[in-house]
Amino acid sequence: MQWGFSAYSCLTKVILIWRLYALYNQSKPILYVLMGLLIPIVALYIAVDVFLWSRPSAISMQEITITPNIKYCTAFFHVGPMLAIYTSIPVICYDILLVVLAITLLVKHLKERKELRMKPNTYIVLIVRYHVIYFVL
């Protein structure tokens, strides 16, 4: 629970960058820009994790009794919502950039294929579809 969400989020962003790199014909500038922008995001995740999990007063565990035989253990954060709001803004902007790049490429691809009266490449449509699904979820 401690760093798992941050590691999962960084891993998914690396996968999305890898896909965009492939879709943009292995363009080095795209790769350098996206990885250069990812490094501050990773640093932000690490800083927030260190801040949250290094202070014992920031988190407490509470046991909730649902029935006499079933107990549920949950974490309560005592930091306030402002930390989550301010740290999520750069992450959301980065996700928007990734999905805009994917949709831009798809629109360009569909226009080219329409002019040639060909069906769109299934793999490009599939990759962009998964980019959009990841962004929405």
N, C-alpha and C positions, 0 to 999 in steps of 0.2 A: 504494500500500500504506500510505503514511503516514497520511493523514487520510481516505482513501476509505471505510473501514469506518464511521468516526464520522459522516461526511456521509450515507452511505446509511442508517444507523440513525436519524438525526434526520429525514431525509426520510420514511422509512416511518412514523415516529411522527406526523409532521404529517399525513400522508395518513389515518392511523387516526383522528386527532382530527377531521379534516374530515368523515369518514364519520359518526362519532358525533354531531357537531354537526348533521348533516343528519338523522340518525335521531331525535334528540331534538327535532325540530321547530324547529331553529335557536335553541335555548335559549342565551341569552347567559351565564347563570351556569355552564353546563356548559363552554362555550368558554373563559370566563375562568379557571375552576379548572384545566382541563386545560392551557391554555397557561401559566398561572402555575406549574404543577408541571413543565412541560417546560423552562422556562428554567434551573432549576438542573441539570437533566440535561444540557442543552447545555453549560453552564459546566463541568460535570464532564468531559464528553468533551474539551472544549478544554484543560482543565488536564492531563488525563492525556496527551493528544497532545503538548502542550508539554513535559511532564516526560519522556516517553519519547524523543521525537525530538530534543530539544535537547542531550542528553548523548551524546557519542560512545561512552562506555563502556557505555551501556545496551544497545546492539544491536551484533551483529557478523554479518557475512555469511560463510557457509562454503560451499565448493563440494564437492559429494558426487559422486564418480565411480560411476556405475551400471555402465556398460560402458566400454571404451576410447573409444568414439565418443559416448557419451551422458553429459553432465554435468548435474547439478542444483544450482542455487544456492538456498539457503534462509537465512532470518534466524533468529538465535538471540537471545533476550532474556535479559539478565543482571540482571533486576530482582527476580525471585522471584515466587511466586504470590500473595503477600498483597495487593499493589497491585490485581491483577485481581479478587481475591475481594471486597475492600472496596469497590471502585468499581462492581462489578456489582450489589451489593445494591439500591441505589436504582433502578437501571434495571429490574431484575426486578420490584421492587414497583410501579413505574409501569406496566410491561406487564401485570401482574396486574390493576391498577385498570382499564386499558383493556378487557381481556377480560371482566372482571366486569360493567362497564357495558354492554357489548354483549350478554352473555348475559342480563342482567336485562331489558333491553329486549325481547329475543326471547321470553323467558318471558311477559312481560306481553302482548306482541302475540299469542302463541299462545293465551293464556287468553281474550283478548277475541274472537278469531276463533272459538274453540271455542264460546263462549256464543252467538254469532250463527250458528253452523253454516256458516261460510265457510272456504274454503281460505286458508292463510296467504299473505301477500304474498311473492312469489318473491324480490323484490329485498332485502327485509329479511333473509330467510333466507340469501340469498347473501352479503350483506355481513357478517353475523355469522359465517357459515361461514369466510370469509376472515380475519376477526379471529382466530378460534380457530386456524386453520392457521398464521397468522403467529406466534401465541404459542407454539404447539407447536414450530415449527421454530426 
